[in-house]
Amino acid sequence: MGDKKEQTKETKETKETKETELKEAINAIASTENGKIFFSHLAKICGFAESQAVMDINTKEINTISSLWNVAREGVYLDIRKYLSKENKIRIEL
């Protein structure tokens, strides 16, 4: 039983280490001018900070499939954004 707890602890530590490495790598890239250009473009094409709702122009009803698509698309950037430092978020998003 002790082995299972040790494996879980090691798995948690490994995951935390990988998350830290990922955060450092993303911020190292984002802190460069080319990184800023890339992440700004990524935010734009992912629809970050835009309305996710899509209205059918004929019926004036919300198109749920297209709206869900937009939410999922924005999720790509949001998944990366959580690793960005406050300074890099400001540089990229303003």
N, C-alpha and C positions, 0 to 999 in steps of 0.2 A: 504494500500500500504506500509506503514511503517513496518508492520509485516513481509512482504516478504523480505524486505531489512535486517531486524534483523535476520531472519532465515538464509538468505544467509551468513551474517556475522558470525553467530554462526557455520554454517556448515563449513565455511572456517577455522575458528579458531580450530574447532574440527579436521579437516583434518590435519592442521599444527601440532597440538599437537600429533596426532597419528603418523605422519611422523617423528617427533622429537623422540618419544618413540621408534619407529622402528629403527631409525638410532642409537640411544644409545644402544639398545639391540643387534643389529648386530655387532657393534663395541666392545661391552663388550665380546661377544663370540669370535670374530676374534682376540682379543688381547691375548687370551689364546693359549697355545701350541696346544691343541686339536682343537681349532677353526681354527688355521692356517692350520693344517692338513686337516680339513674338507673343508675349503674354497679353498685350493689349489687343492684338489681332485675334487671339484665341478667345478672349472675353467677348469680343464683338461677334464673332461667328457663332458663339455658343448662346448668344442672346442674353448675356449677363446684364442685369439691371434694366431689363425691358419687360413689358407686359407679356405674360406667358399665355394669356387667354386669346383665343382666335374666334372671331365671330363670323358666322356664315353671312355673306353680304345679301343673300336673298331672303333668308328666314329671320335674320337678326338674332339667331340663337347661337349659343356658345358651341363651337365644334370641339367636343371632348377629345377626340382622337388627336387632332392637331395640337390642342392645348397640352395634352399629356406628352406629346412629342417634344414640344418646346421646353417643358419642365425637365424632361430627361436630357435634352441637349444642354440646358443650362447647368445641369448636374455635373457634367463633365468638367466645366470650369470650376464649379464650387468645390468639387473633390480635390482639385489642385490648389485652389485658393486657400483652403484651410491650413496649408503648410507655409504660405507666404507670410513674411514678417509684416508688421504694420507699415513700416517705411516703404517696403516694396509694393504693398497694396496701394498706398497713396501715389507712388510714382506711376504705377500701371493704370490705375482706374480713374485718375483725375486728369 
